[in-house]
Each structure stands twice: as C-alpha cells, then as structure tokens.
Amino acid sequence: MGGGIYLIQDDDRLVELMEQPYDSEDQIQELLETYPNLLAGDEVDRVTSRRWLLIARDITIPAEEDDGSRWSVDHLFLDQDSIPTIVVVKRSRNAEGRQKMIGQMLDYAANLAFYWPIESIIAQFEANCREQGRDPEQVFEEFLGSDLNEDGFWQKVRTNLQAGKLRLVFVADDIANPLRRVVEFLNKQTDLVEVLALEIKQYVSQEGLKTLVPRLIGQTAEAQQKKLSAMGERRRWDEVSFFEEFQVRRGGDEAEMAEEIHNWAKRQEPEVIIQWGTGDLYGGFTALLQSKGRKPLKLFTVDISGRLEISSNKYGSQPPFDQQEKWLELRNKLSAIGLSLPLERTEYREPTLQLSSLQDQSVLQEVLHTFDWVIATVKGVS
C-alpha cells in the first residue's frame, strides 16, 4: 500500500486518507460508468478538454459469424469530436494479465469498425440510456450542448471508424512500468490511434471519506506532436473550397450534379439554409429546412465522396411525418428515387444516393421535385 494524502477540514483538522486497493475490477468499471470525468479529459487534451458520452458498458458481440465466439469491451465512449474511445480495466500486475489485456485491446480496435456498424452503436447508446431510465435525446443534448448536430456527430463517428481514428485507454489502479512502456511505444508508432494508460488510485480515511486520483500515462511530447502533424488543423469547408476539391476527386460530371443540387438549395432560401461541415478529409453541405417553433429538418447532406444522404429518424420525428399515414407517403415518395426508408419511422437508417446515378437530368429533377414536395408538406402543417 502506498502513502496517503491529506485533507484540511473546515475546523482546521488534518484528515489522512490512505491508499486502498479496489475490491474488484467491477468496482472500477462502475465508477467509470457513473463518473466518466474520471477519464481525465483535461489531461487527454490540454487545449480542449475531452467530454465523454458513454455508449455502453460490458458490450458483448460476436467475434466471428461462423465460429460462435464472442468478445466484450468494458466501456465504449465517444468524445465531442466523435472519436471512439475503448476502455479496458484490469487490476492484475502480472505479466500474463498484462499481455492478455494488451492483446484484447488490439483485438477490439482492429475489429471495431467491422463488428460495430454505426447503427449498432446508436442502438447500444439508446438501450443503455433506457436501462438507466434516461431519455437518449436529452442525454445527447446535455452532451453536445450548443454544438448539437446529431446527424453530423454520428456521421463523424462513422468516418472516424472507417479511417481507424480511435482512442485506446488502459485503466488500472496501478500502471506497472512494463505496461507504461508498451503504451508509450504504441502511442509513438501510431498517427491516428491514441493509446493511453490511466491510473486511478483510491484513498480512504478512517471516517469513510474517499478520494479518487486519476493520472494519465503514455502521452509523450514527441507522440503528441506527431499526431498533431498527422491530423492537421480541422478544415472548415465553404462553397469555393468544396467544389474545387469535389471536381478534383469526383470529376466534372459529378461536380455538375452537386452544384445543381446546391443551387436548388440556395433557391429555397431563407426557408432552407445551407450548413457547411468540417473535416480533414471528409466534408460537405447540409440543406436544413427551418420551421417556426421546431428544430430544423435535415433534408439531405451532400458529401465530398459523391453521396447524397438522408436520416430516417430526423424525418420520422418531424410533423407531419411523425404520423403513420404521412410517414408511409414519404416512404413511397423517397423509395421512388432510390432512398429506402424503414417501415417503422423510429428505426434509424441513413439511405444514400450516389451522385453518379443522377447524371440523367430527368432523374435529378425527380429527386429535386421530391424535396420540393417535402418542403411543401412540412410548410402545410407549420
């Protein structure tokens, strides 16, 4: 057992708290679930402190479809920049336990995007909120605050998963030197993956006072500088930069389609506003329909990879499409242009169209006329 720490009470009495081991790994896991701030977001990023959205604890999923094996993760968090953060908790200091923990973490990271599509992550988050008796929408709004853009957030999660941009955190009550060296080595060698160890010591007084002291390990100055150089500054797109880049990546024909869709959205102003996204490699614009007294409805997003995408749950929560009859009518309209909505309006889906499929002017005009109908229908109940 290590040394203690001291508290000075209001009556100037000095209270000593002595280091005390945890009863079990489960106790540490429960503390992280209840108090995500123990993940030391201010140390992970000293410029912009990380905030944590818990997706779920003890997630168990199949490892291979054909062999019946399964593996689980202690915690999956997301930070405010949509970076998936995998947390593994271990108390063991022996070599076998340490090697098992490292192997598990790398296994999780390598398979995360394959076995956890974005729809599964959202479903896990919503199920976890309901188990705790909390409203997922309210939890999400509390997490993002004034930066609330739910569709954009989940899209960035998908992008980060596809790009392999992750954070791996080993948590223990005592980080031994061999694990520290492994963490520093991995963190130094990877550009998009941040690897950290977090030591959370527990101190308890004879009177029952308890203090938890987190300490971050593995974030060397060299590794931090390398990751900053690799990731670069987040790019904010605008009309000029987007279409210049789009033409380079997708060619003149698709760029023409994207410009025509963009011009359609501009003609709908001020009822429709165009919102530009940010991202190092990905980006695009979103057409938002403003309705008095309601949240804007995301009509669609066009991204630089040449896709037009909609979000089913945003439509399903917007009057009049929150009514089954109108939902089915919307579903039929969008299915006719290749955007397949689920039968249930509460089911989450992100149907997409490739702009390359819209090069026939009659097809493109049918798509735009469909969104004309959407605007007219929403305005009809405003």
Disulfide bonds with the S-S distance in Angstrom:
none
